[in-house]
Amino acid sequence: MGTDEYRAYLLRLWRVENNGESWRARLENVETGEAQGFASLAKLIEFLHSLEGRADQPGQGTGEINNVV
């Protein structure tokens, strides 16, 4: 078995009313400070699934928020 991987994120969720109620999310990598916004919970979950099998490379975070997905 390979080395254990560990990821820590800060997740912020808030509800917005726009054509009905929906949620927005912001996920911040605790180690790098890199953050990404999500226009829906479905997009957040899609992103989390994309992390499977992908190794994060430390030190590449910019500390800036990426575009909302």
PDB file of N, CA, C, O and CB in Angstrom:
ATOM      1  N   MET A   1       0.849  -1.170   0.000  1.00  0.00           N
ATOM      2  CA  MET A   1       0.000   0.000   0.000  1.00  0.00           C
ATOM      3  C   MET A   1       0.897   1.237   0.000  1.00  0.00           C
ATOM      4  O   MET A   1       1.947   1.233   0.644  1.00  0.00           O
ATOM      5  CB  MET A   1      -0.967  -0.004   1.224  1.00  0.00           C
ATOM      6  N   GLY A   2       0.505   2.289  -0.707  1.00  0.00           N
ATOM      7  CA  GLY A   2       1.273   3.522  -0.791  1.00  0.00           C
ATOM      8  C   GLY A   2       1.132   4.350   0.468  1.00  0.00           C
ATOM      9  O   GLY A   2       0.514   3.932   1.447  1.00  0.00           O
ATOM     10  N   THR A   3       1.715   5.523   0.420  1.00  0.00           N
ATOM     11  CA  THR A   3       1.646   6.410   1.577  1.00  0.00           C
ATOM     12  C   THR A   3       0.218   6.914   1.779  1.00  0.00           C
ATOM     13  O   THR A   3      -0.545   7.089   0.829  1.00  0.00           O
ATOM     14  CB  THR A   3       2.613   7.597   1.407  1.00  0.00           C
ATOM     15  N   ASP A   4      -0.109   7.136   3.026  1.00  0.00           N
ATOM     16  CA  ASP A   4      -1.434   7.667   3.341  1.00  0.00           C
ATOM     17  C   ASP A   4      -1.531   9.107   2.874  1.00  0.00           C
ATOM     18  O   ASP A   4      -0.581   9.877   3.008  1.00  0.00           O
ATOM     19  CB  ASP A   4      -1.726   7.568   4.854  1.00  0.00           C
ATOM     20  N   GLU A   5      -2.667   9.463   2.334  1.00  0.00           N
ATOM     21  CA  GLU A   5      -2.912  10.835   1.929  1.00  0.00           C
ATOM     22  C   GLU A   5      -3.895  11.458   2.902  1.00  0.00           C
ATOM     23  O   GLU A   5      -4.790  10.794   3.425  1.00  0.00           O
ATOM     24  CB  GLU A   5      -3.444  10.908   0.475  1.00  0.00           C
ATOM     25  N   TYR A   6      -3.710  12.729   3.128  1.00  0.00           N
ATOM     26  CA  TYR A   6      -4.582  13.444   4.039  1.00  0.00           C
ATOM     27  C   TYR A   6      -4.878  14.802   3.432  1.00  0.00           C
ATOM     28  O   TYR A   6      -3.964  15.503   2.996  1.00  0.00           O
ATOM     29  CB  TYR A   6      -3.941  13.582   5.452  1.00  0.00           C
ATOM     30  N   ARG A   7      -6.129  15.174   3.399  1.00  0.00           N
ATOM     31  CA  ARG A   7      -6.532  16.491   2.917  1.00  0.00           C
ATOM     32  C   ARG A   7      -7.447  17.115   3.959  1.00  0.00           C
ATOM     33  O   ARG A   7      -8.314  16.447   4.522  1.00  0.00           O
ATOM     34  CB  ARG A   7      -7.242  16.399   1.524  1.00  0.00           C
ATOM     35  N   ALA A   8      -7.246  18.389   4.205  1.00  0.00           N
ATOM     36  CA  ALA A   8      -8.109  19.117   5.133  1.00  0.00           C
ATOM     37  C   ALA A   8      -8.665  20.335   4.401  1.00  0.00           C
ATOM     38  O   ALA A   8      -7.927  21.109   3.792  1.00  0.00           O
ATOM     39  CB  ALA A   8      -7.328  19.540   6.432  1.00  0.00           C
ATOM     40  N   TYR A   9      -9.983  20.484   4.478  1.00  0.00           N
ATOM     41  CA  TYR A   9     -10.664  21.597   3.827  1.00  0.00           C
ATOM     42  C   TYR A   9     -11.575  22.293   4.827  1.00  0.00           C
ATOM     43  O   TYR A   9     -12.096  21.677   5.757  1.00  0.00           O
ATOM     44  CB  TYR A   9     -11.472  21.111   2.601  1.00  0.00           C
ATOM     45  N   LEU A  10     -11.751  23.571   4.616  1.00  0.00           N
ATOM     46  CA  LEU A  10     -12.751  24.337   5.337  1.00  0.00           C
ATOM     47  C   LEU A  10     -13.907  24.522   4.364  1.00  0.00           C
ATOM     48  O   LEU A  10     -13.725  25.060   3.272  1.00  0.00           O
ATOM     49  CB  LEU A  10     -12.182  25.725   5.866  1.00  0.00           C
ATOM     50  N   LEU A  11     -15.084  24.079   4.757  1.00  0.00           N
ATOM     51  CA  LEU A  11     -16.264  24.158   3.896  1.00  0.00           C
ATOM     52  C   LEU A  11     -17.219  25.194   4.447  1.00  0.00           C
ATOM     53  O   LEU A  11     -17.591  25.145   5.620  1.00  0.00           O
ATOM     54  CB  LEU A  11     -16.962  22.783   3.777  1.00  0.00           C
ATOM     55  N   ARG A  12     -17.616  26.133   3.602  1.00  0.00           N
ATOM     56  CA  ARG A  12     -18.626  27.127   3.971  1.00  0.00           C
ATOM     57  C   ARG A  12     -19.813  26.936   3.054  1.00  0.00           C
ATOM     58  O   ARG A  12     -19.661  26.838   1.836  1.00  0.00           O
ATOM     59  CB  ARG A  12     -18.068  28.590   3.875  1.00  0.00           C
ATOM     60  N   LEU A  13     -20.998  26.883   3.643  1.00  0.00           N
ATOM     61  CA  LEU A  13     -22.248  26.741   2.888  1.00  0.00           C
ATOM     62  C   LEU A  13     -23.183  27.876   3.260  1.00  0.00           C
ATOM     63  O   LEU A  13     -23.265  28.266   4.425  1.00  0.00           O
ATOM     64  CB  LEU A  13     -22.922  25.364   3.162  1.00  0.00           C
ATOM     65  N   TRP A  14     -23.890  28.407   2.267  1.00  0.00           N
ATOM     66  CA  TRP A  14     -24.914  29.404   2.550  1.00  0.00           C
ATOM     67  C   TRP A  14     -26.032  29.277   1.524  1.00  0.00           C
ATOM     68  O   TRP A  14     -25.825  28.862   0.384  1.00  0.00           O
ATOM     69  CB  TRP A  14     -24.317  30.836   2.541  1.00  0.00           C
ATOM     70  N   ARG A  15     -27.207  29.646   1.970  1.00  0.00           N
ATOM     71  CA  ARG A  15     -28.397  29.531   1.135  1.00  0.00           C
ATOM     72  C   ARG A  15     -28.674  30.867   0.462  1.00  0.00           C
ATOM     73  O   ARG A  15     -28.578  31.921   1.090  1.00  0.00           O
ATOM     74  CB  ARG A  15     -29.619  29.075   1.970  1.00  0.00           C
ATOM     75  N   VAL A  16     -29.014  30.815  -0.805  1.00  0.00           N
ATOM     76  CA  VAL A  16     -29.401  32.011  -1.550  1.00  0.00           C
ATOM     77  C   VAL A  16     -30.762  31.767  -2.170  1.00  0.00           C
ATOM     78  O   VAL A  16     -31.106  30.641  -2.531  1.00  0.00           O
ATOM     79  CB  VAL A  16     -28.347  32.371  -2.642  1.00  0.00           C
ATOM     80  N   GLU A  17     -31.515  32.815  -2.285  1.00  0.00           N
ATOM     81  CA  GLU A  17     -32.819  32.704  -2.929  1.00  0.00           C
ATOM     82  C   GLU A  17     -32.721  33.347  -4.299  1.00  0.00           C
ATOM     83  O   GLU A  17     -32.568  34.562  -4.429  1.00  0.00           O
ATOM     84  CB  GLU A  17     -33.943  33.372  -2.071  1.00  0.00           C
ATOM     85  N   ASN A  18     -32.811  32.516  -5.302  1.00  0.00           N
ATOM     86  CA  ASN A  18     -32.733  32.965  -6.676  1.00  0.00           C
ATOM     87  C   ASN A  18     -33.491  31.941  -7.514  1.00  0.00           C
ATOM     88  O   ASN A  18     -32.985  30.850  -7.780  1.00  0.00           O
ATOM     89  CB  ASN A  18     -31.239  33.128  -7.155  1.00  0.00           C
ATOM     90  N   ASN A  19     -34.701  32.295  -7.927  1.00  0.00           N
ATOM     91  CA  ASN A  19     -35.557  31.329  -8.627  1.00  0.00           C
ATOM     92  C   ASN A  19     -35.783  30.099  -7.742  1.00  0.00           C
ATOM     93  O   ASN A  19     -35.604  28.965  -8.188  1.00  0.00           O
ATOM     94  CB  ASN A  19     -34.921  30.912  -9.989  1.00  0.00           C
ATOM     95  N   GLY A  20     -36.161  30.321  -6.540  1.00  0.00           N
ATOM     96  CA  GLY A  20     -36.300  29.247  -5.565  1.00  0.00           C
ATOM     97  C   GLY A  20     -35.076  29.240  -4.678  1.00  0.00           C
ATOM     98  O   GLY A  20     -34.182  30.068  -4.850  1.00  0.00           O
ATOM     99  N   GLU A  21     -35.021  28.337  -3.750  1.00  0.00           N
ATOM    100  CA  GLU A  21     -33.897  28.294  -2.823  1.00  0.00           C
ATOM    101  C   GLU A  21     -32.809  27.378  -3.357  1.00  0.00           C
ATOM    102  O   GLU A  21     -33.091  26.303  -3.887  1.00  0.00           O
ATOM    103  CB  GLU A  21     -34.356  27.827  -1.435  1.00  0.00           C
ATOM    104  N   SER A  22     -31.568  27.811  -3.213  1.00  0.00           N
ATOM    105  CA  SER A  22     -30.440  26.969  -3.591  1.00  0.00           C
ATOM    106  C   SER A  22     -29.270  27.285  -2.668  1.00  0.00           C
ATOM    107  O   SER A  22     -29.305  28.242  -1.894  1.00  0.00           O
ATOM    108  CB  SER A  22     -30.048  27.187  -5.087  1.00  0.00           C
ATOM    109  N   TRP A  23     -28.252  26.471  -2.765  1.00  0.00           N
ATOM    110  CA  TRP A  23     -27.095  26.597  -1.901  1.00  0.00           C
ATOM    111  C   TRP A  23     -25.870  26.986  -2.705  1.00  0.00           C
ATOM    112  O   TRP A  23     -25.756  26.652  -3.885  1.00  0.00           O
ATOM    113  CB  TRP A  23     -26.844  25.300  -1.147  1.00  0.00           C
ATOM    114  N   ARG A  24     -24.966  27.685  -2.066  1.00  0.00           N
ATOM    115  CA  ARG A  24     -23.653  28.006  -2.599  1.00  0.00           C
ATOM    116  C   ARG A  24     -22.637  27.417  -1.630  1.00  0.00           C
ATOM    117  O   ARG A  24     -22.948  27.159  -0.468  1.00  0.00           O
ATOM    118  CB  ARG A  24     -23.455  29.563  -2.784  1.00  0.00           C
ATOM    119  N   ALA A  25     -21.417  27.206  -2.123  1.00  0.00           N
ATOM    120  CA  ALA A  25     -20.380  26.614  -1.278  1.00  0.00           C
ATOM    121  C   ALA A  25     -19.025  27.222  -1.609  1.00  0.00           C
ATOM    122  O   ALA A  25     -18.779  27.679  -2.725  1.00  0.00           O
ATOM    123  CB  ALA A  25     -20.339  25.082  -1.454  1.00  0.00           C
ATOM    124  N   ARG A  26     -18.164  27.212  -0.616  1.00  0.00           N
ATOM    125  CA  ARG A  26     -16.765  27.631  -0.782  1.00  0.00           C
ATOM    126  C   ARG A  26     -15.927  26.603  -0.040  1.00  0.00           C
ATOM    127  O   ARG A  26     -16.159  26.316   1.134  1.00  0.00           O
ATOM    128  CB  ARG A  26     -16.505  29.110  -0.235  1.00  0.00           C
ATOM    129  N   LEU A  27     -14.955  26.059  -0.745  1.00  0.00           N
ATOM    130  CA  LEU A  27     -14.090  25.036  -0.185  1.00  0.00           C
ATOM    131  C   LEU A  27     -12.663  25.568  -0.199  1.00  0.00           C
ATOM    132  O   LEU A  27     -12.141  25.939  -1.251  1.00  0.00           O
ATOM    133  CB  LEU A  27     -14.204  23.694  -0.977  1.00  0.00           C
ATOM    134  N   GLU A  28     -12.031  25.603   0.985  1.00  0.00           N
ATOM    135  CA  GLU A  28     -10.673  26.132   1.092  1.00  0.00           C
ATOM    136  C   GLU A  28      -9.723  25.042   1.573  1.00  0.00           C
ATOM    137  O   GLU A  28      -9.970  24.400   2.594  1.00  0.00           O
ATOM    138  CB  GLU A  28     -10.633  27.343   2.049  1.00  0.00           C
ATOM    139  N   ASN A  29      -8.642  24.839   0.839  1.00  0.00           N
ATOM    140  CA  ASN A  29      -7.611  23.894   1.230  1.00  0.00           C
ATOM    141  C   ASN A  29      -6.856  24.504   2.408  1.00  0.00           C
ATOM    142  O   ASN A  29      -6.250  25.567   2.269  1.00  0.00           O
ATOM    143  CB  ASN A  29      -6.647  23.564   0.033  1.00  0.00           C
ATOM    144  N   VAL A  30      -6.885  23.851   3.549  1.00  0.00           N
ATOM    145  CA  VAL A  30      -6.287  24.385   4.766  1.00  0.00           C
ATOM    146  C   VAL A  30      -4.772  24.514   4.625  1.00  0.00           C
ATOM    147  O   VAL A  30      -4.181  25.456   5.153  1.00  0.00           O
ATOM    148  CB  VAL A  30      -6.631  23.496   5.960  1.00  0.00           C
ATOM    149  N   GLU A  31      -4.147  23.590   3.929  1.00  0.00           N
ATOM    150  CA  GLU A  31      -2.688  23.592   3.802  1.00  0.00           C
ATOM    151  C   GLU A  31      -2.198  24.712   2.884  1.00  0.00           C
ATOM    152  O   GLU A  31      -1.224  25.391   3.207  1.00  0.00           O
ATOM    153  CB  GLU A  31      -2.207  22.245   3.275  1.00  0.00           C
ATOM    154  N   THR A  32      -2.865  24.912   1.740  1.00  0.00           N
ATOM    155  CA  THR A  32      -2.373  25.859   0.736  1.00  0.00           C
ATOM    156  C   THR A  32      -3.095  27.198   0.757  1.00  0.00           C
ATOM    157  O   THR A  32      -2.574  28.192   0.253  1.00  0.00           O
ATOM    158  CB  THR A  32      -2.497  25.255  -0.630  1.00  0.00           C
ATOM    159  N   GLY A  33      -4.291  27.231   1.336  1.00  0.00           N
ATOM    160  CA  GLY A  33      -5.089  28.454   1.324  1.00  0.00           C
ATOM    161  C   GLY A  33      -5.866  28.637   0.037  1.00  0.00           C
ATOM    162  O   GLY A  33      -6.646  29.581  -0.083  1.00  0.00           O
ATOM    163  N   GLU A  34      -5.670  27.756  -0.922  1.00  0.00           N
ATOM    164  CA  GLU A  34      -6.393  27.843  -2.189  1.00  0.00           C
ATOM    165  C   GLU A  34      -7.876  27.578  -1.939  1.00  0.00           C
ATOM    166  O   GLU A  34      -8.237  26.646  -1.220  1.00  0.00           O
ATOM    167  CB  GLU A  34      -5.819  26.834  -3.231  1.00  0.00           C
ATOM    168  N   ALA A  35      -8.727  28.404  -2.538  1.00  0.00           N
ATOM    169  CA  ALA A  35     -10.167  28.258  -2.334  1.00  0.00           C
ATOM    170  C   ALA A  35     -10.884  28.215  -3.675  1.00  0.00           C
ATOM    171  O   ALA A  35     -10.419  28.769  -4.671  1.00  0.00           O
ATOM    172  CB  ALA A  35     -10.716  29.407  -1.467  1.00  0.00           C
ATOM    173  N   GLN A  36     -12.020  27.550  -3.671  1.00  0.00           N
ATOM    174  CA  GLN A  36     -12.830  27.458  -4.877  1.00  0.00           C
ATOM    175  C   GLN A  36     -14.287  27.618  -4.490  1.00  0.00           C
ATOM    176  O   GLN A  36     -14.735  27.072  -3.481  1.00  0.00           O
ATOM    177  CB  GLN A  36     -12.594  26.113  -5.618  1.00  0.00           C
ATOM    178  N   GLY A  37     -15.022  28.367  -5.291  1.00  0.00           N
ATOM    179  CA  GLY A  37     -16.437  28.564  -5.055  1.00  0.00           C
ATOM    180  C   GLY A  37     -17.266  27.664  -5.948  1.00  0.00           C
ATOM    181  O   GLY A  37     -16.849  27.300  -7.047  1.00  0.00           O
ATOM    182  N   PHE A  38     -18.456  27.308  -5.459  1.00  0.00           N
ATOM    183  CA  PHE A  38     -19.346  26.422  -6.205  1.00  0.00           C
ATOM    184  C   PHE A  38     -20.754  27.016  -6.211  1.00  0.00           C
ATOM    185  O   PHE A  38     -21.263  27.444  -5.174  1.00  0.00           O
ATOM    186  CB  PHE A  38     -19.351  24.989  -5.592  1.00  0.00           C
ATOM    187  N   ALA A  39     -21.368  27.036  -7.375  1.00  0.00           N
ATOM    188  CA  ALA A  39     -22.695  27.619  -7.540  1.00  0.00           C
ATOM    189  C   ALA A  39     -23.808  26.680  -7.087  1.00  0.00           C
ATOM    190  O   ALA A  39     -24.965  27.090  -6.994  1.00  0.00           O
ATOM    191  CB  ALA A  39     -22.912  28.002  -8.982  1.00  0.00           C
ATOM    192  N   SER A  40     -23.468  25.425  -6.807  1.00  0.00           N
ATOM    193  CA  SER A  40     -24.477  24.465  -6.352  1.00  0.00           C
ATOM    194  C   SER A  40     -23.796  23.351  -5.568  1.00  0.00           C
ATOM    195  O   SER A  40     -22.587  23.147  -5.671  1.00  0.00           O
ATOM    196  CB  SER A  40     -25.276  23.881  -7.554  1.00  0.00           C
ATOM    197  N   LEU A  41     -24.591  22.638  -4.788  1.00  0.00           N
ATOM    198  CA  LEU A  41     -24.048  21.496  -4.055  1.00  0.00           C
ATOM    199  C   LEU A  41     -23.636  20.393  -5.018  1.00  0.00           C
ATOM    200  O   LEU A  41     -22.684  19.658  -4.754  1.00  0.00           O
ATOM    201  CB  LEU A  41     -25.074  20.963  -3.043  1.00  0.00           C
ATOM    202  N   ALA A  42     -24.344  20.274  -6.127  1.00  0.00           N
ATOM    203  CA  ALA A  42     -24.003  19.259  -7.126  1.00  0.00           C
ATOM    204  C   ALA A  42     -22.598  19.504  -7.677  1.00  0.00           C
ATOM    205  O   ALA A  42     -21.840  18.554  -7.876  1.00  0.00           O
ATOM    206  CB  ALA A  42     -25.037  19.260  -8.274  1.00  0.00           C
ATOM    207  N   LYS A  43     -22.245  20.767  -7.924  1.00  0.00           N
ATOM    208  CA  LYS A  43     -20.907  21.091  -8.423  1.00  0.00           C
ATOM    209  C   LYS A  43     -19.846  20.818  -7.361  1.00  0.00           C
ATOM    210  O   LYS A  43     -18.748  20.366  -7.685  1.00  0.00           O
ATOM    211  CB  LYS A  43     -20.842  22.560  -8.868  1.00  0.00           C
ATOM    212  N   LEU A  44     -20.162  21.087  -6.108  1.00  0.00           N
ATOM    213  CA  LEU A  44     -19.243  20.780  -5.013  1.00  0.00           C
ATOM    214  C   LEU A  44     -18.969  19.279  -4.954  1.00  0.00           C
ATOM    215  O   LEU A  44     -17.816  18.857  -4.861  1.00  0.00           O
ATOM    216  CB  LEU A  44     -19.816  21.275  -3.668  1.00  0.00           C
ATOM    217  N   ILE A  45     -20.016  18.487  -5.006  1.00  0.00           N
ATOM    218  CA  ILE A  45     -19.878  17.033  -4.942  1.00  0.00           C
ATOM    219  C   ILE A  45     -19.101  16.507  -6.145  1.00  0.00           C
ATOM    220  O   ILE A  45     -18.282  15.597  -6.015  1.00  0.00           O
ATOM    221  CB  ILE A  45     -21.258  16.366  -4.870  1.00  0.00           C
ATOM    222  N   GLU A  46     -19.363  17.083  -7.310  1.00  0.00           N
ATOM    223  CA  GLU A  46     -18.625  16.703  -8.519  1.00  0.00           C
ATOM    224  C   GLU A  46     -17.126  16.961  -8.324  1.00  0.00           C
ATOM    225  O   GLU A  46     -16.298  16.127  -8.689  1.00  0.00           O
ATOM    226  CB  GLU A  46     -19.155  17.488  -9.754  1.00  0.00           C
ATOM    227  N   PHE A  47     -16.784  18.110  -7.754  1.00  0.00           N
ATOM    228  CA  PHE A  47     -15.388  18.438  -7.490  1.00  0.00           C
ATOM    229  C   PHE A  47     -14.776  17.443  -6.500  1.00  0.00           C
ATOM    230  O   PHE A  47     -13.660  16.968  -6.713  1.00  0.00           O
ATOM    231  CB  PHE A  47     -15.267  19.873  -6.949  1.00  0.00           C
ATOM    232  N   LEU A  48     -15.492  17.125  -5.428  1.00  0.00           N
ATOM    233  CA  LEU A  48     -14.971  16.191  -4.424  1.00  0.00           C
ATOM    234  C   LEU A  48     -14.720  14.820  -5.040  1.00  0.00           C
ATOM    235  O   LEU A  48     -13.727  14.168  -4.716  1.00  0.00           O
ATOM    236  CB  LEU A  48     -15.947  16.067  -3.240  1.00  0.00           C
ATOM    237  N   HIS A  49     -15.611  14.377  -5.923  1.00  0.00           N
ATOM    238  CA  HIS A  49     -15.398  13.103  -6.606  1.00  0.00           C
ATOM    239  C   HIS A  49     -14.148  13.162  -7.479  1.00  0.00           C
ATOM    240  O   HIS A  49     -13.444  12.162  -7.619  1.00  0.00           O
ATOM    241  CB  HIS A  49     -16.623  12.736  -7.457  1.00  0.00           C
ATOM    242  N   SER A  50     -13.868  14.314  -8.062  1.00  0.00           N
ATOM    243  CA  SER A  50     -12.691  14.441  -8.932  1.00  0.00           C
ATOM    244  C   SER A  50     -11.384  14.319  -8.148  1.00  0.00           C
ATOM    245  O   SER A  50     -10.337  14.063  -8.742  1.00  0.00           O
ATOM    246  CB  SER A  50     -12.725  15.779  -9.670  1.00  0.00           C
ATOM    247  N   LEU A  51     -11.425  14.497  -6.835  1.00  0.00           N
ATOM    248  CA  LEU A  51     -10.216  14.390  -6.012  1.00  0.00           C
ATOM    249  C   LEU A  51      -9.762  12.946  -5.837  1.00  0.00           C
ATOM    250  O   LEU A  51      -8.601  12.703  -5.507  1.00  0.00           O
ATOM    251  CB  LEU A  51     -10.456  15.015  -4.649  1.00  0.00           C
ATOM    252  N   GLU A  52     -10.649  11.994  -6.049  1.00  0.00           N
ATOM    253  CA  GLU A  52     -10.288  10.585  -5.888  1.00  0.00           C
ATOM    254  C   GLU A  52      -9.183  10.233  -6.869  1.00  0.00           C
ATOM    255  O   GLU A  52      -9.314  10.442  -8.075  1.00  0.00           O
ATOM    256  CB  GLU A  52     -11.521   9.664  -6.100  1.00  0.00           C
ATOM    257  N   GLY A  53      -8.104   9.702  -6.342  1.00  0.00           N
ATOM    258  CA  GLY A  53      -7.016   9.256  -7.183  1.00  0.00           C
ATOM    259  C   GLY A  53      -6.109  10.371  -7.668  1.00  0.00           C
ATOM    260  O   GLY A  53      -5.160  10.119  -8.410  1.00  0.00           O
ATOM    261  N   ARG A  54      -6.391  11.605  -7.256  1.00  0.00           N
ATOM    262  CA  ARG A  54      -5.562  12.733  -7.689  1.00  0.00           C
ATOM    263  C   ARG A  54      -4.733  13.196  -6.500  1.00  0.00           C
ATOM    264  O   ARG A  54      -5.282  13.524  -5.448  1.00  0.00           O
ATOM    265  CB  ARG A  54      -6.437  13.907  -8.255  1.00  0.00           C
ATOM    266  N   ALA A  55      -3.429  13.222  -6.659  1.00  0.00           N
ATOM    267  CA  ALA A  55      -2.541  13.646  -5.564  1.00  0.00           C
ATOM    268  C   ALA A  55      -2.352  15.149  -5.631  1.00  0.00           C
ATOM    269  O   ALA A  55      -1.917  15.675  -6.655  1.00  0.00           O
ATOM    270  CB  ALA A  55      -1.164  12.919  -5.638  1.00  0.00           C
ATOM    271  N   ASP A  56      -2.674  15.848  -4.547  1.00  0.00           N
ATOM    272  CA  ASP A  56      -2.403  17.284  -4.464  1.00  0.00           C
ATOM    273  C   ASP A  56      -0.913  17.474  -4.275  1.00  0.00           C
ATOM    274  O   ASP A  56      -0.269  16.716  -3.550  1.00  0.00           O
ATOM    275  CB  ASP A  56      -3.204  17.954  -3.302  1.00  0.00           C
ATOM    276  N   GLN A  57      -0.372  18.479  -4.924  1.00  0.00           N
ATOM    277  CA  GLN A  57       1.038  18.783  -4.765  1.00  0.00           C
ATOM    278  C   GLN A  57       1.158  19.997  -3.871  1.00  0.00           C
ATOM    279  O   GLN A  57       0.759  21.092  -4.267  1.00  0.00           O
ATOM    280  CB  GLN A  57       1.727  19.024  -6.134  1.00  0.00           C
ATOM    281  N   PRO A  58       1.704  19.831  -2.665  1.00  0.00           N
ATOM    282  CA  PRO A  58       1.804  20.943  -1.723  1.00  0.00           C
ATOM    283  C   PRO A  58       2.592  22.103  -2.308  1.00  0.00           C
ATOM    284  O   PRO A  58       3.493  21.918  -3.127  1.00  0.00           O
ATOM    285  CB  PRO A  58       2.451  20.480  -0.429  1.00  0.00           C
ATOM    286  N   GLY A  59       2.233  23.303  -1.870  1.00  0.00           N
ATOM    287  CA  GLY A  59       2.971  24.484  -2.256  1.00  0.00           C
ATOM    288  C   GLY A  59       2.519  25.117  -3.545  1.00  0.00           C
ATOM    289  O   GLY A  59       3.105  26.113  -3.969  1.00  0.00           O
ATOM    290  N   GLN A  60       1.492  24.575  -4.194  1.00  0.00           N
ATOM    291  CA  GLN A  60       1.049  25.147  -5.449  1.00  0.00           C
ATOM    292  C   GLN A  60      -0.153  26.048  -5.288  1.00  0.00           C
ATOM    293  O   GLN A  60      -0.587  26.664  -6.262  1.00  0.00           O
ATOM    294  CB  GLN A  60       0.734  24.063  -6.418  1.00  0.00           C
ATOM    295  N   GLY A  61      -0.708  26.147  -4.092  1.00  0.00           N
ATOM    296  CA  GLY A  61      -1.862  27.003  -3.874  1.00  0.00           C
ATOM    297  C   GLY A  61      -1.482  28.472  -3.912  1.00  0.00           C
ATOM    298  O   GLY A  61      -0.394  28.853  -3.480  1.00  0.00           O
ATOM    299  N   THR A  62      -2.379  29.291  -4.429  1.00  0.00           N
ATOM    300  CA  THR A  62      -2.095  30.706  -4.539  1.00  0.00           C
ATOM    301  C   THR A  62      -2.735  31.498  -3.416  1.00  0.00           C
ATOM    302  O   THR A  62      -2.423  32.674  -3.225  1.00  0.00           O
ATOM    303  CB  THR A  62      -2.564  31.227  -5.866  1.00  0.00           C
ATOM    304  N   GLY A  63      -3.636  30.859  -2.668  1.00  0.00           N
ATOM    305  CA  GLY A  63      -4.340  31.581  -1.632  1.00  0.00           C
ATOM    306  C   GLY A  63      -5.479  32.409  -2.188  1.00  0.00           C
ATOM    307  O   GLY A  63      -6.157  33.118  -1.444  1.00  0.00           O
ATOM    308  N   GLU A  64      -5.693  32.325  -3.494  1.00  0.00           N
ATOM    309  CA  GLU A  64      -6.763  33.085  -4.127  1.00  0.00           C
ATOM    310  C   GLU A  64      -7.948  32.177  -4.393  1.00  0.00           C
ATOM    311  O   GLU A  64      -7.819  30.955  -4.471  1.00  0.00           O
ATOM    312  CB  GLU A  64      -6.279  33.736  -5.431  1.00  0.00           C
ATOM    313  N   ILE A  65      -9.086  32.797  -4.529  1.00  0.00           N
ATOM    314  CA  ILE A  65     -10.295  32.045  -4.835  1.00  0.00           C
ATOM    315  C   ILE A  65     -10.372  31.826  -6.338  1.00  0.00           C
ATOM    316  O   ILE A  65     -10.267  32.775  -7.115  1.00  0.00           O
ATOM    317  CB  ILE A  65     -11.559  32.781  -4.316  1.00  0.00           C
ATOM    318  N   ASN A  66     -10.556  30.583  -6.745  1.00  0.00           N
ATOM    319  CA  ASN A  66     -10.753  30.274  -8.148  1.00  0.00           C
ATOM    320  C   ASN A  66     -12.168  30.661  -8.558  1.00  0.00           C
ATOM    321  O   ASN A  66     -13.010  30.960  -7.711  1.00  0.00           O
ATOM    322  CB  ASN A  66     -10.491  28.780  -8.425  1.00  0.00           C
ATOM    323  N   ASN A  67     -12.413  30.654  -9.821  1.00  0.00           N
ATOM    324  CA  ASN A  67     -13.740  30.996 -10.328  1.00  0.00           C
ATOM    325  C   ASN A  67     -14.789  30.063  -9.766  1.00  0.00           C
ATOM    326  O   ASN A  67     -14.511  28.905  -9.455  1.00  0.00           O
ATOM    327  CB  ASN A  67     -13.763  30.951 -11.850  1.00  0.00           C
ATOM    328  N   VAL A  68     -15.989  30.577  -9.640  1.00  0.00           N
ATOM    329  CA  VAL A  68     -17.114  29.779  -9.179  1.00  0.00           C
ATOM    330  C   VAL A  68     -17.479  28.787 -10.269  1.00  0.00           C
ATOM    331  O   VAL A  68     -17.581  29.142 -11.443  1.00  0.00           O
ATOM    332  CB  VAL A  68     -18.329  30.674  -8.810  1.00  0.00           C
ATOM    333  N   VAL A  69     -17.673  27.540  -9.863  1.00  0.00           N
ATOM    334  CA  VAL A  69     -18.029  26.489 -10.803  1.00  0.00           C
ATOM    335  C   VAL A  69     -19.508  26.251 -10.743  1.00  0.00           C
ATOM    336  O   VAL A  69     -20.025  25.397 -11.463  1.00  0.00           O
ATOM    337  CB  VAL A  69     -17.265  25.198 -10.513  1.00  0.00           C
TER     338      VAL A  69
END
